[in-house]
Amino acid sequence: MSHQTERTSSLVKSVLVALVASSALAIYALCLQCSPVYLAHDEVLFALQAHSIASNGYDLSQRFLPLYFQFADAGFWATPITIYSSGVRGREANL
């Protein structure tokens, strides 16, 4: 490929990325009015679990580093990736 062709290809890729990003931003901005401005109970429970794991390694039911988190009040089990990653970020930020 010649130098000119590479520059054109790079320009086309940049324009496509900018177009996709601006489209995503426009869709997101239009849907902001539909989003709740408060925390739902799931988000609060996940934050409490993450804080507990980051603090002492136990979840709110006193299980050590569980594979799944049980939310008895809400009636479901959650996979740990969100909770553990939030706990690590909170620990790094000293929250």
SEMARSE-797151 format. One record per atom (N, C-alpha, C): residue number from 1; atom name; x, y, z. Coordinates in Angstrom, 2 decimals. Atoms other than C-alpha are relative to their C-alpha. Layout:
<nodes>
NUM, CA, X, Y, Z
...
</nodes>
This chain:
<nodes>
1, N, 0.83, -1.18, 0.00
1, CA, 0.00, 0.00, 0.00
1, C, 0.87, 1.24, 0.00
2, N, -0.76, -1.24, 0.05
2, CA, 1.20, 3.45, -0.80
2, C, -0.29, 0.85, 1.23
3, N, 0.15, -0.90, -1.16
3, CA, 1.58, 6.19, 1.77
3, C, -1.33, 0.75, -0.06
4, N, 1.26, -0.72, 0.18
4, CA, -1.41, 8.08, 0.33
4, C, -1.20, -0.89, 0.36
5, N, 1.09, 0.93, -0.29
5, CA, -3.66, 4.99, 0.59
5, C, -0.11, -0.25, 1.49
6, N, 0.01, 0.20, -1.45
6, CA, -2.65, 4.45, 4.20
6, C, -0.62, 1.21, 0.71
7, N, 0.55, -1.21, -0.60
7, CA, -3.49, 8.07, 5.05
7, C, -1.51, 0.08, -0.22
8, N, 1.43, -0.02, 0.30
8, CA, -6.87, 7.80, 3.33
8, C, -0.73, -1.02, 0.86
9, N, 0.61, 1.04, -0.82
9, CA, -7.63, 4.55, 5.15
9, C, -0.07, 0.44, 1.45
10, N, -0.02, -0.50, -1.38
10, CA, -6.64, 6.11, 8.46
10, C, -1.04, 1.09, 0.19
11, N, 0.99, -1.08, -0.07
11, CA, -8.83, 9.14, 7.75
11, C, -1.42, -0.57, 0.02
12, N, 1.32, 0.63, 0.05
12, CA, -11.82, 6.94, 6.88
12, C, -0.31, -0.66, 1.34
13, N, 0.21, 0.63, -1.31
13, CA, -11.37, 4.96, 10.11
13, C, -0.29, 1.05, 1.06
14, N, 0.21, -1.06, -0.99
14, CA, -11.16, 8.16, 12.15
14, C, -1.39, 0.62, -0.14
15, N, 1.32, -0.56, 0.23
15, CA, -14.30, 9.55, 10.54
15, C, -1.08, -0.97, 0.47
16, N, 0.98, 1.00, -0.43
16, CA, -16.19, 6.29, 11.17
16, C, -0.07, -0.08, 1.52
17, N, -0.01, 0.04, -1.46
17, CA, -15.11, 6.20, 14.82
17, C, -0.69, 1.24, 0.56
18, N, 0.64, -1.23, -0.46
18, CA, -16.17, 9.83, 15.27
18, C, -1.51, -0.05, -0.24
19, N, 1.43, 0.12, 0.31
19, CA, -19.52, 9.11, 13.60
19, C, -0.71, -0.94, 0.97
20, N, 0.60, 0.95, -0.94
20, CA, -20.22, 6.08, 15.79
20, C, -0.05, 0.61, 1.40
21, N, -0.04, -0.61, -1.33
21, CA, -19.15, 7.94, 18.94
21, C, -1.04, 1.12, 0.14
22, N, 0.98, -1.09, -0.08
22, CA, -21.29, 10.98, 18.16
22, C, -1.43, -0.54, -0.04
23, N, 1.33, 0.62, 0.02
23, CA, -24.28, 8.75, 17.34
23, C, -0.34, -0.58, 1.36
24, N, 0.22, 0.58, -1.33
24, CA, -23.90, 6.91, 20.64
24, C, -0.26, 1.10, 1.02
25, N, 0.20, -1.13, -0.92
25, CA, -23.63, 10.22, 22.51
25, C, -1.38, 0.61, -0.19
26, N, 1.32, -0.57, 0.27
26, CA, -26.77, 11.55, 20.81
26, C, -1.10, -0.90, 0.55
27, N, 1.00, 0.93, -0.52
27, CA, -28.77, 8.42, 21.66
27, C, -0.01, 0.02, 1.52
28, N, -0.10, -0.04, -1.46
28, CA, -27.50, 8.49, 25.24
28, C, -0.62, 1.28, 0.54
29, N, 0.52, -1.28, -0.47
29, CA, -28.34, 12.18, 25.63
29, C, -1.52, 0.06, -0.11
30, N, 1.45, 0.00, 0.16
30, CA, -31.87, 11.66, 24.31
30, C, -0.69, -0.86, 1.06
31, N, 0.61, 0.91, -0.97
31, CA, -32.50, 8.84, 26.79
31, C, 0.26, 0.40, 1.45
32, N, -0.28, -0.43, -1.37
32, CA, -31.20, 10.71, 29.84
32, C, -1.25, 0.41, 0.76
33, N, 1.23, -0.43, -0.68
33, CA, -34.64, 12.10, 30.58
33, C, -0.81, -1.18, 0.50
34, N, 0.72, 1.21, -0.43
34, CA, -35.91, 8.50, 31.00
34, C, 0.70, -0.68, 1.18
35, N, -0.78, 0.65, -1.05
35, CA, -33.22, 7.57, 33.53
35, C, -0.42, 0.50, 1.37
36, N, 0.33, -0.45, -1.35
36, CA, -34.01, 7.63, 37.23
36, C, 1.17, 0.80, 0.60
37, N, -1.02, -0.84, -0.61
37, CA, -32.13, 10.21, 39.30
37, C, 0.37, -0.49, 1.39
38, N, -0.26, 0.56, -1.30
38, CA, -31.95, 7.98, 42.35
38, C, 0.60, -1.39, -0.14
39, N, -0.56, 1.34, 0.00
39, CA, -30.24, 4.72, 43.28
39, C, -1.11, -1.02, 0.24
40, N, 0.95, 1.09, -0.22
40, CA, -32.28, 1.55, 42.98
40, C, 0.53, -0.91, 1.10
41, N, -0.42, 0.86, -1.12
41, CA, -32.17, -1.08, 45.72
41, C, 1.12, -0.94, -0.42
42, N, -1.07, 0.88, 0.46
42, CA, -29.97, -3.35, 43.59
42, C, 1.36, 0.69, 0.08
43, N, -1.26, -0.74, -0.02
43, CA, -27.29, -0.68, 43.27
43, C, 0.50, 0.20, 1.42
44, N, -0.37, -0.19, -1.40
44, CA, -27.33, -0.02, 46.99
44, C, 0.51, -1.31, 0.59
45, N, -0.43, 1.30, -0.51
45, CA, -27.08, -3.74, 47.80
45, C, 1.37, -0.39, -0.56
46, N, -1.30, 0.30, 0.59
46, CA, -24.19, -4.18, 45.37
46, C, 1.09, 0.83, 0.67
47, N, -1.00, -0.86, -0.66
47, CA, -22.37, -1.22, 46.96
47, C, 0.30, -0.48, 1.41
48, N, -0.22, 0.50, -1.36
48, CA, -22.88, -2.61, 50.46
48, C, 0.83, -1.28, -0.01
49, N, -0.78, 1.24, 0.13
49, CA, -21.57, -6.03, 49.38
49, C, 1.45, 0.32, -0.35
50, N, -1.36, -0.36, 0.42
50, CA, -18.56, -4.44, 47.66
50, C, 0.78, 0.61, 1.17
51, N, -0.67, -0.60, -1.16
51, CA, -17.75, -2.38, 50.76
51, C, 0.37, -1.06, 1.03
52, N, -0.27, 1.06, -0.96
52, CA, -18.01, -5.43, 52.98
52, C, 1.16, -0.89, -0.46
53, N, -1.08, 0.84, 0.55
53, CA, -15.77, -7.52, 50.70
53, C, 1.33, 0.75, 0.08
54, N, -1.24, -0.77, -0.04
54, CA, -13.20, -4.72, 50.46
54, C, 0.50, 0.20, 1.42
55, N, -0.40, -0.25, -1.39
55, CA, -13.22, -4.18, 54.22
55, C, 0.58, -1.23, 0.69
56, N, -0.45, 1.17, -0.77
56, CA, -12.89, -7.71, 55.56
56, C, -0.01, -1.33, -0.76
57, N, -0.01, 1.23, 0.78
57, CA, -13.27, -10.26, 52.75
57, C, -1.26, -0.85, 0.14
58, N, 1.26, 0.74, -0.21
58, CA, -16.73, -11.39, 53.91
58, C, -1.15, 0.79, -0.60
59, N, 1.18, -0.69, 0.50
59, CA, -20.06, -10.64, 52.29
59, C, -0.93, 0.31, 1.17
60, N, 0.93, -0.39, -1.06
60, CA, -23.08, -9.40, 54.23
60, C, -0.59, -1.19, 0.74
61, N, 0.47, 1.22, -0.67
61, CA, -24.06, -13.01, 55.04
61, C, 1.14, -0.73, 0.70
62, N, -1.19, 0.51, -0.68
62, CA, -20.59, -13.60, 56.54
62, C, 0.61, -1.23, -0.69
63, N, -0.69, 1.03, 0.77
63, CA, -19.35, -15.90, 53.74
63, C, 1.29, 0.60, -0.53
64, N, -1.32, -0.48, 0.41
64, CA, -15.65, -15.56, 52.91
64, C, 0.16, -0.12, -1.51
65, N, -0.22, -0.08, 1.44
65, CA, -15.07, -14.49, 49.27
65, C, -0.89, -0.97, -0.79
66, N, 0.92, 0.93, 0.66
66, CA, -18.18, -16.18, 47.85
66, C, 0.10, 0.04, -1.53
67, N, 0.05, 0.05, 1.46
67, CA, -18.51, -17.31, 44.24
67, C, -1.23, 0.71, -0.55
68, N, 1.21, -0.73, 0.35
68, CA, -22.04, -15.91, 44.08
68, C, -0.51, 0.70, 1.25
69, N, 0.53, -0.78, -1.11
69, CA, -23.71, -13.30, 46.23
69, C, -1.51, -0.17, 0.07
70, N, 1.42, 0.18, -0.19
70, CA, -27.13, -14.06, 47.64
70, C, -0.60, 1.27, 0.58
71, N, 0.75, -1.14, -0.49
71, CA, -29.52, -11.17, 48.06
71, C, -1.35, -0.54, 0.44
72, N, 1.18, 0.69, -0.50
72, CA, -32.13, -12.82, 50.25
72, C, -1.23, 0.91, -0.03
73, N, 1.15, -0.91, -0.01
73, CA, -34.34, -9.74, 50.57
73, C, -0.56, 0.22, -1.40
74, N, 0.44, -0.24, 1.38
74, CA, -34.43, -9.23, 46.82
74, C, -0.35, -1.30, -0.71
75, N, 0.35, 1.29, 0.57
75, CA, -34.69, -12.96, 46.06
75, C, 0.80, -0.40, -1.22
76, N, -0.81, 0.43, 1.14
76, CA, -31.81, -13.40, 43.61
76, C, 1.45, -0.16, 0.41
77, N, -1.43, 0.17, -0.17
77, CA, -28.16, -14.37, 43.31
77, C, 0.70, 0.83, -1.06
78, N, -0.74, -0.83, 0.94
78, CA, -25.58, -12.16, 41.62
78, C, 1.39, -0.57, -0.23
79, N, -1.36, 0.41, 0.30
79, CA, -22.35, -13.00, 39.85
79, C, 0.96, 1.00, 0.65
80, N, -0.87, -0.84, -0.83
80, CA, -19.33, -11.60, 41.67
80, C, 0.82, 1.05, -0.74
81, N, -0.95, -0.88, 0.68
81, CA, -17.49, -9.69, 38.93
81, C, -0.27, 1.48, 0.30
82, N, 0.32, -1.40, -0.28
82, CA, -19.32, -6.40, 39.52
82, C, 0.33, 0.37, 1.43
83, N, -0.22, -0.28, -1.42
83, CA, -19.08, -6.64, 43.28
83, C, 1.49, 0.02, 0.32
84, N, -1.44, 0.04, -0.27
84, CA, -15.41, -7.65, 43.38
84, C, 0.72, 1.18, -0.65
85, N, -0.68, -1.12, 0.65
85, CA, -14.38, -5.02, 40.84
85, C, -0.32, 1.32, 0.70
86, N, 0.34, -1.21, -0.77
86, CA, -16.28, -2.34, 42.78
86, C, 0.75, 0.05, 1.32
87, N, -0.75, 0.06, -1.25
87, CA, -14.63, -3.51, 45.98
87, C, 1.46, 0.37, -0.18
88, N, -1.42, -0.33, 0.29
88, CA, -11.17, -3.29, 44.42
88, C, 0.15, 1.48, -0.27
89, N, -0.08, -1.44, 0.29
89, CA, -11.86, 0.19, 43.06
89, C, -0.21, 0.82, 1.26
90, N, 0.22, -0.71, -1.26
90, CA, -13.21, 1.30, 46.44
90, C, 1.20, -0.09, 0.91
91, N, -1.20, 0.20, -0.84
91, CA, -10.18, -0.15, 48.18
91, C, 1.15, 0.89, -0.49
92, N, -1.06, -0.85, 0.56
92, CA, -7.82, 1.67, 45.79
92, C, -0.25, 1.46, 0.30
93, N, 0.35, -1.41, -0.26
93, CA, -9.69, 4.93, 46.41
93, C, -0.12, 0.27, 1.50
94, N, 0.10, -0.11, -1.46
94, CA, -9.66, 4.28, 50.19
94, C, -1.37, 0.46, 0.46
95, N, 1.36, -0.35, -0.42
95, CA, -13.44, 4.49, 50.48
95, C, -0.45, -0.85, 1.14
</nodes>
